[in-house]
Amino acid sequence: MSVVLYWHPKSSALPIACALTELGVPHERVVVDLEAGEQRRPEFLALNPNGKVPTLTVDGAPMFESLAIQLWLGERYGVDAGLWPAPNTPERLLAMSWCAWSYVSYGAVLGRAYHAAYGDDTRRDARQAEIALEDMDGLLAVLDGHLSQRPWILGATYSLADLVVGSVVGYSAFMGAVQNHPHVQAWCDRVNARPSMQIAA
Ligand SMILES: N[C@@H](CCC(=O)N[C@@H](CS)C(=O)NCC(=O)O)C(=O)O
């Protein structure tokens, strides 16, 4: 199976490169120069009409959206690698739930907070940034409660769910909400210490 990751090391494609590494998937990485606008070239738009990285091709067939790619990697390679739960197990349900939580629920609030705090003049809004940070804090409190009962998202052992959720939550740490949640902070540190997370950004 030929797997190609179209990425840029300083982008949301980085966690996909980390997951491919963690799972030991042989793959090729093609840098898309976002500053030069390579993502808008017709040959790239034919793979991903959104013009974004990450984009993955599998035997030439494209897929996009980080969450979809991560879930597919878990299913295709993670079960064999012992890093993703088998189908039809309670752990699989939990893994999918937390991964969606990170990209969809937490990701939406993180996006709001980011644009309100650091966006261009048309989007920056101190009050909205404050509200979004409070919302992030509320979601992190839920994750903190979960991690106060177990060391990893699925329980006793590390899994791809930790890499996925940890990438999204870890990215948001610079905004200042993570360190208020000691279990989340300690877990982020453990996730980030994995050799697979050391790909240069
Ligand atoms: N929801 C998408 C977001 C992808 C995304 O926004 N990628 C950015 C890099 S972090 C990008 O390619 N931007 C190029 C552009 O918008 O021109 C995912 O998770 O895959």
The ligand as an SDF file (V2000), in Angstrom:
LIG
                    3D

 20 19  0  0  0  0  0  0  0  0999 V2000
   -9.9080   21.0530    9.3450 N   0  0  0  0  0  0  0  0  0  0  0  0
   -8.6870   20.8790    8.5790 C   0  0  0  0  0  0  0  0  0  0  0  0
   -7.8330   22.1150    8.7070 C   0  0  0  0  0  0  0  0  0  0  0  0
   -6.6320   22.0730    7.8080 C   0  0  0  0  0  0  0  0  0  0  0  0
   -5.9280   23.4250    7.7460 C   0  0  0  0  0  0  0  0  0  0  0  0
   -6.5130   24.4600    8.1100 O   0  0  0  0  0  0  0  0  0  0  0  0
   -4.6900   23.4290    7.2670 N   0  0  0  0  0  0  0  0  0  0  0  0
   -3.9440   24.6570    7.1170 C   0  0  0  0  0  0  0  0  0  0  0  0
   -2.5710   24.5190    7.7350 C   0  0  0  0  0  0  0  0  0  0  0  0
   -2.6700   24.4590    9.5180 S   0  0  0  0  0  0  0  0  0  0  0  0
   -3.7310   24.9400    5.6350 C   0  0  0  0  0  0  0  0  0  0  0  0
   -3.4660   24.0490    4.8710 O   0  0  0  0  0  0  0  0  0  0  0  0
   -3.8450   26.2130    5.2360 N   0  0  0  0  0  0  0  0  0  0  0  0
   -3.5670   26.6290    3.9040 C   0  0  0  0  0  0  0  0  0  0  0  0
   -4.5670   27.6410    3.4000 C   0  0  0  0  0  0  0  0  0  0  0  0
   -5.6150   27.8070    4.0480 O   0  0  0  0  0  0  0  0  0  0  0  0
   -4.2940   28.2310    2.3910 O   0  0  0  0  0  0  0  0  0  0  0  0
   -7.9420   19.6290    9.0730 C   0  0  0  0  0  0  0  0  0  0  0  0
   -7.9600   19.3750   10.2810 O   0  0  0  0  0  0  0  0  0  0  0  0
   -7.3790   18.8920    8.2560 O   0  0  0  0  0  0  0  0  0  0  0  0
  1  2  1  0
  2  3  1  0
  2 18  1  0
  3  4  1  0
  4  5  1  0
  5  6  2  0
  5  7  1  0
  7  8  1  0
  8  9  1  0
  8 11  1  0
  9 10  1  0
 11 12  2  0
 11 13  1  0
 13 14  1  0
 14 15  1  0
 15 16  2  0
 15 17  1  0
 18 19  2  0
 18 20  1  0
M  END
$$$$
